[in-house]
C-alpha cells in the first residue's frame, strides 16, 4: 500500500510521488511517467479516488471569483510598476448574449 506523499520507485527505475489528488513526476523523467501510468492503470479504485479529489480541489481553488481577483491584482501590479497610480481596479463592461 502506498501512502500519501510517499515517493515510489517503479519497475522501469523511474520515480514518482503519490498524493491523494494525483501523482507528481519530475520533468524529463520518462521512466517515472511510464511507471506512474502503470501504477494508475493497475488500480482503478485509486484512479477514481484521485480523480474525485482532484476535481474537488479544482472546484474549490479555481473559482471565477478567484480568477477575477487574481487578474485584477496582476493588472494593478503591472500598472503600478509602469508608473501608474492605481486606487481600485474593476472590470467594467456589459455581457453580450
N, C-alpha and C positions, 0 to 999 in steps of 0.2 A: 504494500500500500504506500502510495506516495503522498507525503504531507504537503500542505500549502506552504509555498515559499521554498520548497526543497529542490535543490539542484540535482538533476538526473543525468547520468551518463548513459547514452543509448548504445544499441548494438553496433552502430557504424562509428562509434567513438566520438559522436557529437555530444554537445551539452545543451540542456535547456532547463528552464526553471518553471515549475508548475505553480500557478496561482488559482484561486477559486473562480476567476473570471477569464482565464486564458493562460497561454504559455508564452514565455519570453525566450527568444533565441537571439544570440549575438549576431550582429550583421556579419555577413560573409561566411557564416558557419553553415555550409551546405549540408554537412552531415548532421548537425544539430537540428536543422529544419526537417530533414528526412526522418530522423529519429522521433521528433515531436509529432510529425504527421502519423507515423506508425503508432505512437503511443495513443493518439486520439482515435485512430481507426480501430484500435483493439478494445476500446472501452466506450460503447455507445452511451452508457449512463453518465460517464464523466463529460462526454461531449455535450450532452443535453444540459447538464447542470452548469457547465461553463458558459454555454450559450445564453441560458436564462440569467445567470449572474452578470454577464457582460451587457446584456440588453437592459437590465435594471440599472446598472451603473451609468450607461449612456443616457437613459431617460432622465436620471436624477442629475447628472452632471452637465449635460449639454442641452439645456432648455433654450427656447427662443429669447427669454429674458436675459439669461446669462450671455448669450451670443451678442445681443444688442448692447449690453453693458460693456462687454469686452471691446467691441468695435468703437463705441463712443470713447472709451478710455484710450485706445490706440490712436484715434484721430486727435484727441485732445493732446496727448503726449507729443505727437508729431508736429502739431501746430505750435505748441509751446517751444519745442526745440528749434523751430524755424522763426522764432521771434514774435509770434502772435500771442496776444493775451486772450486767454480762454476763461470765461466765467462759468458758463454752462453750455454744454453741447447737447442739443436734442435733435432727433431725427424728425423732420417735418415733411409732410407730403400727403398725397391722397392715394388711396388704394384703387387701382384700376381693376375692374372686373372683366 
